[in-house]
Amino acid sequence: MRFSGYSGVGNLPLAIAERQRNAFLNRILTDVKELKEPPDITLLEVTTPGKGTFIDIITGFDHSIAGFTGLGAIGKKAESVGEEAAGEFIRYYRSGAAVDSHMADQIVLYLSLCSGESSFTTLAITNHLTTNLWAIGLFHDIRYSLEGKLGEKGMIRIKGVGLKAVSESNCLKKGESDERRKDLAGKL
């Protein structure tokens, strides 16, 4: 596993970014004993018209990457921002899922364009994921199944149409595209 990231502030003391980073590191190193070395988190001062803080972490595994973020707010302690991002990572890491819930709703579009069946596990089945699958189905004849409940870890299987089929379906005869738009509009 590889870790890197940034803890940053805009128009605030850099010490706040340092507190966020330390809170993240303390939580990770306490809760994830398998880590061989601490993540490399760079402190940043960013130019912005307002004031704010953030911590953004990226992790790399053998076959996937995942990102975790904490955002500051007025009255929110820097330590809470760091611990929030750490909590997101720990939940994902302990789930054993291949991708986080944000990646799941993005990757299904690409898998729908592949030939054959693909499958993956995700940290959580989300409404965004199910909506994306539904929307893709309006344009391509995909088949998919979801195993698991909304908000919980799940398995997604998707049978794509293949790029050749997508290319051929985009070659419409004159007037056909207007009919397709009317048909889709009627379904929405």
C-alpha positions in Angstrom: 0.0 0.0 0.0 1.2 3.5 -0.9 0.0 6.7 0.8 0.5 10.3 -0.1 -1.4 13.5 0.2 -1.7 17.1 1.2 -3.0 19.0 4.3 -3.6 22.6 3.3 -4.8 25.9 4.4 -5.9 29.1 2.6 -5.4 32.4 4.4 -5.0 30.6 7.8 -1.9 29.6 9.8 0.1 26.6 8.4 -0.1 25.2 12.0 -3.7 24.3 11.3 -2.6 22.1 8.3 0.0 20.5 10.6 -2.7 19.7 13.2 -4.9 18.1 10.6 -2.0 16.0 9.3 -1.0 14.9 12.8 -4.6 13.9 13.7 -4.8 11.9 10.5 -1.5 10.2 11.1 -2.2 9.5 14.8 -5.5 7.8 13.9 -4.1 5.8 11.0 -1.0 4.6 12.9 -3.1 3.6 16.0 -5.9 1.8 14.1 -4.0 0.2 11.1 -1.2 -1.8 12.6 -0.2 -3.2 9.2 1.3 0.1 8.0 5.0 -0.3 7.6 5.7 3.4 7.4 3.6 6.6 7.8 2.0 8.3 4.8 3.9 11.2 3.2 1.5 14.2 3.7 2.8 17.5 2.5 1.7 20.7 4.1 0.4 23.4 1.8 -0.6 27.0 1.8 -2.9 27.7 -1.1 -4.1 31.0 -2.6 -7.8 31.5 -2.2 -10.1 34.5 -1.9 -11.5 33.1 1.4 -10.3 31.1 4.3 -10.4 27.3 4.5 -8.7 24.0 5.2 -8.6 20.5 3.7 -6.7 17.2 3.8 -6.6 15.1 0.7 -5.1 11.6 0.8 -4.5 9.1 -2.0 -3.8 5.5 -1.5 -2.4 3.0 -4.0 -2.9 -0.7 -3.8 -1.8 -3.5 -6.1 -4.8 -3.1 -8.4 -6.6 0.1 -7.4 -6.3 3.5 -6.0 -8.7 5.4 -3.6 -8.9 8.9 -2.3 -10.1 10.3 1.0 -10.8 13.9 2.0 -11.6 16.0 5.0 -12.8 19.6 4.7 -12.6 22.3 7.3 -15.5 24.6 8.3 -16.0 27.6 10.5 -15.9 26.2 14.1 -14.6 22.8 13.1 -11.4 21.7 14.7 -8.4 20.8 12.6 -8.2 17.5 14.4 -11.7 16.6 13.3 -10.8 17.3 9.7 -7.8 14.9 9.9 -9.7 12.3 11.8 -12.6 12.4 9.3 -10.3 11.6 6.4 -8.7 8.8 8.5 -12.0 7.4 9.3 -13.0 7.2 5.6 -9.8 5.4 4.8 -10.1 2.9 7.7 -13.7 2.1 6.8 -12.6 1.4 3.2 -9.5 -0.5 4.1 -11.3 -2.8 6.6 -14.1 -3.5 4.1 -11.8 -5.4 1.7 -13.7 -3.8 -1.2 -12.0 -3.3 -4.5 -13.2 0.3 -5.0 -14.6 3.0 -2.8 -18.2 4.1 -3.4 -17.2 7.2 -5.4 -15.2 5.1 -7.9 -17.9 2.5 -8.2 -20.4 5.0 -9.8 -17.7 6.2 -12.3 -16.2 2.9 -13.4 -19.6 1.3 -14.5 -19.6 3.5 -17.6 -16.3 2.2 -18.8 -17.2 -1.4 -17.9 -20.4 -1.0 -19.9 -18.3 -0.4 -23.0 -16.3 -3.6 -22.4 -17.1 -7.0 -24.1 -18.1 -9.7 -21.7 -18.8 -9.6 -18.0 -17.0 -7.6 -15.3 -17.5 -7.6 -11.6 -16.1 -5.7 -8.6 -16.9 -5.1 -5.0 -17.5 -1.6 -3.6 -17.5 -0.1 -0.1 -21.1 0.9 -0.5 -23.9 0.7 -3.0 -25.2 4.2 -3.5 -28.1 5.9 -5.1 -25.6 7.5 -7.5 -24.3 4.1 -8.6 -27.9 2.8 -9.3 -28.8 6.0 -11.1 -25.7 5.8 -13.3 -26.5 2.1 -14.2 -30.0 3.1 -15.1 -28.9 6.1 -17.2 -26.3 3.9 -19.1 -29.1 1.4 -19.7 -31.0 4.1 -21.6 -28.2 4.3 -24.2 -26.8 0.8 -24.2 -28.2 -2.7 -23.9 -26.3 -3.6 -20.7 -27.2 -6.2 -18.1 -26.2 -5.8 -14.5 -26.9 -7.1 -11.0 -26.3 -5.6 -7.6 -25.7 -7.8 -4.6 -26.0 -6.0 -1.3 -28.1 -3.3 0.2 -28.1 0.4 -0.3 -25.4 2.0 1.9 -23.6 -1.3 2.5 -20.7 -3.2 0.8 -21.8 -4.9 -2.4 -20.9 -6.7 -5.5 -21.6 -5.3 -9.0 -21.7 -7.5 -12.1 -22.1 -5.8 -15.4 -22.2 -7.3 -18.9 -21.0 -4.7 -21.3 -21.9 -4.2 -25.0 -18.4 -3.9 -26.4 -17.0 -0.9 -28.2 -17.8 -2.4 -31.6 -21.5 -2.5 -30.8 -21.4 1.0 -29.4 -19.7 2.3 -32.7 -22.3 0.5 -34.8 -25.2 1.8 -32.8 -24.0 5.3 -33.2 -24.2 5.0 -37.0 -27.8 6.0 -37.4 -29.7 6.5 -40.6 -31.1 10.0 -41.4 -34.1 10.8 -39.1 -33.3 7.9 -36.8 -31.7 10.1 -34.2 -34.8 12.2 -33.8 -36.9 9.1 -33.2 -34.4 7.9 -30.6 -34.5 11.2 -28.8 -38.3 11.2 -28.7 -38.3 7.6 -27.4 -35.8 8.4 -24.6 -37.7 11.6 -23.7 -40.9 9.5 -23.3 -39.1 7.1 -20.9 -37.7 9.9 -18.7 
